[in-house]
Amino acid sequence: MGDLEVFIDTEEISEFFYEELLRRGFHVTEDEADVLADITFDYLIEKRIIDEEAEEY
């Protein structure tokens, strides 16, 4: 199986968590959602689901 290139946007993850937590009745700040997004990103790296690479422009 070949490599699949996936781009993970922690800002998008943060917005998703923020909206979903509010929708489910949790009172969360945007900063807390940012922390959850960072933790999720770290989890994906630890489980080797993604590799962290510097963006090239």
Secondary structure by P-SEA (a helix, b strand, c coil): cbbbbbbbcaaaaaaaaaaaaaaacccccaaaaaaaaaaaaaaaaaaccbbbbcccc
